[in-house]
Amino acid sequence: MRKFWGNPWIGLAFRLILAFVLIYAGAIKLFEPGGARDAIVAYRIFGGNIPDILGWAMPIGEVIIGLLLLIGLFVRWAGFLTACLMTAFVLGIASVWIRGYNIDCGCFGGGGDISADGRNWRYTSEILRDLLFTGMGVWLVAWPRTRFGLDMAPSESAEPETVTYGGTQKPTTEGHDHG
């Protein structure tokens, strides 16, 4: 059985899932009237101009982080920022739930006040989803080397090279003389 923890194929899957989620969520909010501002206002956490600033900065940040994850560049930092962002989303959703507000989280566009129908299930599923994404981000912080990423050193991008000596194959070790 191949190792589970730190498996670069699992890291690739997490990287691509998070990249898709972040790029999609950010792009939807960028092209929606008001951006993410209406959703941010619905949380009733920030006042003044902060929702206006976050309404544009957050979707741009989501797209940038998603693109970094997609190409596999600065994976550890992108995973860290993803985990922080998802943790903030969990805290925000828990906050409105505890305070008794009924909102659409605005994660994939929309946002704002809605009816109380299905509130407990909605908030529970959104928190569990974002905790899962947080876990994926933490995985990438711990094991940033994944398959097909630009962060990989050339010697890590493929299986170990083999050299044939007198009919037998032996793996090479970079930087050692095989003479």
N, C-alpha and C positions, 0 to 999 in steps of 0.2 A: 504494500500500500504506500502510495506517495505521501510525503508529508503534507499536513494540512496547514499548520501555522507557518506563515511566511511564503506559502506557495505562490509563485509569480503568476500562475494562471488565474487563481482566485483574485489576486490583486488586480489583474487586467480586467476581470469581470466587474469588480467594484469600481475601478476607475472609469470604465465605460458607462456603467449604470449612473454613477454620480454625474459624469459629464453630460449625459443626455438629459437628466433631470434638471441640472443647473442651467444648461443652455436653453432648454425649452421654457423653463419657468422665467428666466431672465428676459428672453426674447418676447414672450407673451406680454410681460409687463411693460417692456420698452415701447411696444407698438400699440398699447391700450391707452385711450385718453385718460390723462391724469396719472399714468404710470402706476406705481404701487402706492401712491400717496393716499388714495381713498382707503385702502386696506390698512395702512399704517395708522391713519386717523382713527379707524374703528377700534383699534386696540386701546385707545385712550391712555396711552403711556407718555407720549411726547407732545409737547406744545410748541407754540411759536412756529418758526420756519423749519424746524427739524423734520417734520413729515415731508415737506417739499424737497429738502436735500436728500433724505433717505429714499424718497420715491424715485429719484433718478439714480442715485449712487448704488443702491442695493441691486437693481437689475443689471446694471453695467458690471458690477463686481461679480454677480452670479455668472454672467456670460464669460467674463475673463477667466474666472476659476474653472468653469466648465471646459473652456478651450484648452487651458493648461492640462487638465486631466485627460482630455481627449487625445492630445499629442504626447502625453507622458512627460511633460517638462515641469520641473520643480514640484514633483509629485508630493514630497513630504509636506511642503508649505501649502500646496493646494488642498491636501487632505486635512491639514490642521485648520485652515480657514473654513473648509466645508464643515468640519466637526464643530467649530465655534459658531458658525452661522446656524447650523441645525439645532444646536443647544439653545441659541437665542430664540429660535422659532418655538421650540418646546416650552421655554419659559414664558414666552408671549402668549401662547395658546393656553397654557395652564393658568396664567394670570387672568385672562378674560373669563375662563371657565369658573375659577374661584370667585371672581367678582360678579358672576351671574349674567354676563353679557352674552348675546347670541350673535356671533359674527361668522362670516365666511373668512377663513384664514387668509385668503388672497395669495396663497402659495403659487397658484397657476393662473393668475389673473383674477379679475373680479374683486371680491373683498367687500367689506362693509357689513352693516347690520342685516340680519335675516331672521326668519321665524325660529322659535324654539324647538320645532319638530326635529327629533332625532339628535338633539344637541349632545347628549352623553356619548352616543356612538360616534358621532362626527369628531368630537374632540379627542376621544380615546384613540380612534383610528389615526387621526392626524399626528398625535403625540407618538404613537407606536411607530408609524412610518418614519417620522423625523428621528426617533431614537435609532432605528435601523440604519438610516443614512449617517447618523453620527458615528455609529459603530464601524461603518465602512470607511469613513474618514479617518477614524482612529487606527484602523488596520493599515491604511496607507501611510500614516505617520510612522507606525512601527516597522512596516515593511514596504518602503517606497519603490523598491526594484520590482517592476512588473514586466511582463512580456510586451514587446513592441513599443516600448517607451523611449523617448529621446534622452531620458536621464541615464540610461544604461551605458556603461562603458563598452567599447567595442568587444572586449573579451567576454562580456556577460550577455551579449545579444544572441549568442547561439550556443548550442551544446558544445562541450569541450572538444577541441580539435584532436583528431587521432592521427598518429604517424605510424607507418608500417616499418618494422625492423625485422628483417629476415623472415617475413611471412606472418608475424604476429603484430597485432595492433596494440599500441599503448597510448593512453591519453597524455597529452603534453601539458606542461605547466609553463605559463607565460614567464619569460625571463630566465629560464633554466636551460643550460646547454644539454642537448640530447646526443652529443657526439660520441 
